[in-house]
Amino acid sequence: MYSFLAWIFIDLIFCSLIIFTKQQYTPDWSSLDKRPLPTWMWWAWKGNNPNPDTVAFMNKNYPPDWTYADFAEQFHAELYGN
């Protein structure tokens, strides 16, 4: 019982630390532009074993110097769910 209560207490402390230390953003571009870009976004077509279909799609739809940040301007989710 003591071990269970100790874990509950530790979890509560951990969750409260996450809440107070996470980055806060406001709904405007200047705030959102401060967020870090994910380093994984290129892995599907440039990783150790890229999927040929993904590589073909990226080559057909985006120039070689395309970045993750460039997606924001064109994101409309028209391919979402396909």
C-alpha positions as CSV (number, residue, x, y, z in Angstrom):
1,M,0.0,0.0,0.0
2,Y,2.8,2.4,0.9
3,S,4.5,1.7,-2.4
4,F,1.3,2.4,-4.3
5,L,0.8,5.7,-2.5
6,A,4.5,6.7,-3.1
7,W,4.1,6.1,-6.8
8,I,0.9,8.2,-6.9
9,F,2.7,11.0,-5.1
10,I,5.7,10.8,-7.5
11,D,3.3,10.8,-10.5
12,L,1.5,13.9,-9.2
13,I,4.8,15.8,-8.7
14,F,6.0,14.8,-12.1
15,C,2.7,15.8,-13.8
16,S,2.7,19.2,-12.0
17,L,6.3,19.8,-13.1
18,I,5.4,19.1,-16.7
19,I,2.5,21.6,-16.5
20,F,4.6,24.4,-15.1
21,T,7.7,23.9,-17.3
22,K,6.1,23.3,-20.7
23,Q,6.4,26.1,-23.3
24,Q,3.4,28.3,-23.6
25,Y,2.4,29.5,-27.1
26,T,-0.2,32.1,-28.0
27,P,-2.4,31.8,-31.2
28,D,-0.3,34.1,-33.4
29,W,2.5,33.4,-35.9
30,S,5.2,35.3,-33.9
31,S,4.7,32.9,-31.0
32,L,4.3,29.8,-33.0
33,D,7.5,30.6,-35.0
34,K,9.4,30.2,-31.8
35,R,8.6,26.5,-31.5
36,P,11.3,24.0,-32.4
37,L,10.9,22.1,-35.7
38,P,10.9,18.3,-35.3
39,T,14.1,16.7,-36.4
40,W,12.3,13.5,-37.5
41,M,10.2,15.1,-40.3
42,W,12.7,14.1,-43.0
43,W,13.3,10.5,-41.9
44,A,10.6,8.8,-44.0
45,W,12.3,9.7,-47.3
46,K,16.0,10.3,-46.2
47,G,16.5,7.7,-43.5
48,N,18.4,4.4,-43.6
49,N,15.6,2.6,-45.4
50,P,13.3,5.1,-47.1
51,N,10.0,3.9,-48.5
52,P,10.1,4.2,-52.3
53,D,6.5,5.5,-52.5
54,T,7.2,8.2,-50.0
55,V,10.4,9.3,-51.8
56,A,8.5,9.4,-55.2
57,F,5.7,11.4,-53.6
58,M,8.1,13.9,-52.0
59,N,10.1,14.3,-55.3
60,K,6.9,14.8,-57.3
61,N,5.4,17.4,-54.9
62,Y,8.2,19.3,-53.3
63,P,11.6,20.8,-54.4
64,P,14.8,19.4,-53.0
65,D,15.4,22.3,-50.6
66,W,11.9,22.0,-49.0
67,T,11.8,22.4,-45.2
68,Y,9.3,21.5,-42.6
69,A,8.5,25.1,-42.0
70,D,7.5,25.4,-45.7
71,F,4.6,23.1,-45.1
72,A,2.7,25.6,-43.0
73,E,1.9,27.9,-45.9
74,Q,0.4,25.1,-48.0
75,F,-1.1,22.9,-45.4
76,H,-4.8,22.3,-46.2
77,A,-5.1,18.6,-45.3
78,E,-6.6,17.7,-48.7
79,L,-4.8,14.4,-48.6
80,Y,-5.7,13.6,-45.0
81,G,-7.5,10.3,-44.6
82,N,-6.5,9.0,-48.0
